[in-house]
């Protein structure tokens, strides 16, 4: 009975799969977390926050997050160009999930003294 269910199941059709597709990658969750913490952030500020990210990789991740509707990009018409990133309402709604990841990590990371089991 269970074997038939598993054979017919399609992970790609789940909400979990969709959520993972939005936040998968090396930097996306960190970018979202940064925007959650600091609200509006410029490209170079994100780059400093992420430390070892290349311009190309950061730019690609930002484009994907924007295309998925999780972040907004605001361009100011000035020289030098000024671009700011912030969370959209859809992105803000994902912060509950990321916040719970943070809580879990704080409670279970090695070396924590008052760790709950």
SETILUM-497317 format. One record per atom (N, C-alpha, C, O): x, y, z; residue in three letters. Coordinates in steps of 0.2 Angstrom, whole numbers, plus 5000, padded with zeros to 4 digits. Each point is the difference from the previous one (the first is absolute). Example, Ala and Ser with C-alpha at 12.3 -4.5 7.8 and 13.67 -1.06 7.14 Angstrom:
2
506649725039ala;499650065000ala;500450065000ala;500549995003ala;499350064993ser;500450065001ser;499650055003ser;500350065001ser;
//
This chain:
117
500449945000unk;499650065000unk;500450065000unk;499950054996unk;500649965009unk;500450065000unk;500550004994unk;500150054998unk;500149895000unk;500550004994unk;499650034994unk;500350044996unk;499149955003unk;499650034994unk;500050075001unk;500050044995unk;499849995011unk;500050075001unk;500750034999unk;500050064997unk;500549915005unk;500750034999unk;500150004992unk;500350054998unk;499549904999unk;500250004993unk;499650054996unk;500250034995unk;499249995007unk;499650054997unk;500150075002unk;499850054997unk;500549965009unk;500250065003unk;500550044995unk;500449974997unk;499550105003unk;500550044996unk;500250065005unk;499650045001unk;501049955001unk;500350055005unk;499950074997unk;499950055003unk;500249964990unk;500050064997unk;499450045000unk;499950064999unk;499549905003unk;499450035000unk;499850035007unk;499450015002unk;501149985003unk;499850025007unk;500250075001unk;500450034997unk;499350005008unk;500250075003unk;500750005002unk;500350055000unk;499949905003unk;500750005003unk;500550004994unk;500550045001unk;499449934994unk;500450014994unk;500050074997unk;500550024998unk;498950015002unk;500050074997unk;500450045005unk;500350054997unk;499649955009unk;500450045005unk;500749994999unk;500450055000unk;499849895000unk;500749994999unk;500350034993unk;500650025000unk;499049974995unk;500250034994unk;500150085000unk;500450024996unk;499350015008unk;500050075001unk;500650025004unk;500450054999unk;499849915006unk;500650025005unk;500649964999unk;500550015004unk;499549944991unk;500649965000unk;500650044997unk;499850044996unk;500749935005unk;500650044998unk;500450025006unk;499850005005unk;500950024993unk;500450025006unk;499950065003unk;500150015006unk;499650044991unk;499950075003unk;499350025001unk;499950055003unk;499649924994unk;499350035000unk;499750015007unk;499850055001unk;500349905003unk;499750005007unk;500450065004unk;499750035004unk;501049974995unk;500450055003unk;499750074998unk;500050055004unk;499949964989unk;499850074998unk;499350015003unk;499950065002unk;499749904998unk;499350015003unk;500150025007unk;499650045003unk;500849925001unk;500150015007unk;500350075001unk;499750045004unk;500749984992unk;500350075000unk;499550054999unk;500050055004unk;499649944991unk;499450054999unk;499550005005unk;499750055002unk;500249895002unk;499650005005unk;500250045006unk;499750045003unk;501049964998unk;500350035006unk;500150084999unk;499950045004unk;500349984990unk;500250074998unk;499550034996unk;500150064998unk;499349915000unk;499550034996unk;500250024993unk;499849974995unk;500650085004unk;500250024993unk;500750005000unk;500450035004unk;499949944990unk;500749995000unk;500350014993unk;499649984995unk;500950055004unk;500350014994unk;500549954998unk;500249955004unk;499950044989unk;500449944998unk;500749995003unk;500149955003unk;500350114998unk;500649995003unk;500049985008unk;500449975002unk;499050055001unk;499949995007unk;499949925000unk;500249975005unk;499450004991unk;499949934999unk;500649964999unk;500149955003unk;500350084993unk;500749974998unk;500450005006unk;500349955002unk;499750105002unk;500450005006unk;499749955005unk;500449975004unk;499050034997unk;499749955004unk;500149934999unk;500149965004unk;499950024989unk;500149934998unk;500849995000unk;500149944999unk;500350115001unk;500749995000unk;500349974994unk;500350044996unk;499749905002unk;500449974995unk;499649994993unk;500249964996unk;499250075004unk;499649994994unk;500350054994unk;500250055001unk;499749924993unk;500350044994unk;499450044998unk;499449995001unk;500750074995unk;499550044997unk;499549964996unk;499450015001unk;500949954995unk;499649964995unk;499549965004unk;499449994999unk;500849975006unk;499649965004unk;499550035004unk;499449985000unk;500850085003unk;499550045004unk;499550034995unk;499450005002unk;500850024993unk;499550034995unk;499549954997unk;499450015000unk;500949934999unk;499549954998unk;499549985005unk;499449994998unk;500850005008unk;499649985006unk;499550065001unk;499449985001unk;500850084998unk;499550065001unk;499550004994unk;499450015002unk;500849974992unk;499550004995unk;499549945000unk;499450014999unk;500949945004unk;499549945001unk;499550015005unk;499449995000unk;500850045006unk;499650025005unk;499550054998unk;499450005002unk;500850054994unk;499550054997unk;499549974995unk;499450015001unk;500949954995unk;499549964995unk;499549965004unk;499449994998unk;500849985008unk;499549965004unk;499650045004unk;499549975003unk;500550104997unk;499650045004unk;500250015007unk;499550025004unk;501149964998unk;500150005007unk;500450065002unk;499950025006unk;500450024989unk;500350065002unk;499850054995unk;499949984994unk;500250085008unk;499950064995unk;500650044999unk;500450005005unk;499750024989unk;500650044998unk;499850074998unk;499650014996unk;500750045008unk;499850074998unk;500750034998unk;500550005003unk;499450034991unk;500650034997unk;499950085000unk;499450024998unk;501150025005unk;499950075000unk;500450034994unk;500649984999unk;499150064997unk;500350034994unk;500550065002unk;499950065000unk;500749915002unk;500650055002unk;500649974998unk;500149944998unk;500550105002unk;500649974999unk;500550025006unk;500050055002unk;500349895000unk;500049934998unk;499349975002unk;499650035004unk;500249924992unk;499449975001unk;499949975007unk;500549985003unk;498950035000unk;499849985006unk;499449955000unk;499550014997unk;500649935005unk;499549945000unk;499949985007unk;500549985003unk;498950014999unk;499949975006unk;499549945000unk;499650004995unk;500549965009unk;499649935000unk;499650005007unk;500350025005unk;499149964995unk;499649995005unk;499549944999unk;499949974995unk;499850005011unk;499649954999unk;499350024998unk;499850065001unk;499949904994unk;499350014998unk;499549975006unk;500349975005unk;499150044994unk;499549975005unk;500149924999unk;499949975006unk;500250014988unk;500149925000unk;500649985003unk;500049955004unk;500550094996unk;500749995003unk;499950005008unk;500349965003unk;499350094999unk;499950015007unk;499649945003unk;500149985006unk;499549994990unk;499649955002unk;500449935001unk;499949965004unk;500750044993unk;500449955000unk;500550005007unk;500349955002unk;499750115001unk;500550015005unk;499849965006unk;500449995004unk;498949994997unk;499949965006unk;500349934999unk;500349985005unk;499850004989unk;500449944999unk;500750005002unk;500349965003unk;500050104994unk;500750015001unk;500150015008unk;500549985002unk;499150065001unk;500150015007unk;500049945004unk;500449995005unk;499149964993unk;500049945004unk;500749964999unk;500249965004unk;500150054990unk;500649964999unk;500550035004unk;500549975003unk;499550104998unk;500550035005unk;499949985007unk;500549995003unk;498950014999unk;499849975007unk;500349935001unk;500349995005unk;499549974990unk;500349935001unk;500750005000unk;500349965004unk;500050084992unk;500850005000unk;500350025006unk;500549985003unk;499250075000unk;500250035006unk;499949955006unk;500549995004unk;499049974996unk;499949955005unk;500449944999unk;500149975005unk;500150024989unk;500449934999unk;500750014998unk;500349954999unk;500050115000unk;500650004998unk;500549985005unk;499950015006unk;500749964992unk;500549985005unk;500350055004unk;500050064998unk;500149925009unk;500350055004unk;499450045004unk;500250045005unk;499249964994unk;499550045003unk;499949965007unk;499949945001unk;500250115004unk;500049975007unk;499349985003unk;499949955003unk;499650104995unk;499349985003unk;499649974995unk;499450024999unk;500849934997unk;499749974995unk;499449955002unk;500149975005unk;499450044992unk;499449965001unk;500049934997unk;500350004994unk;499549955009unk;500049944996unk;499349974999unk;499949954997unk;
//
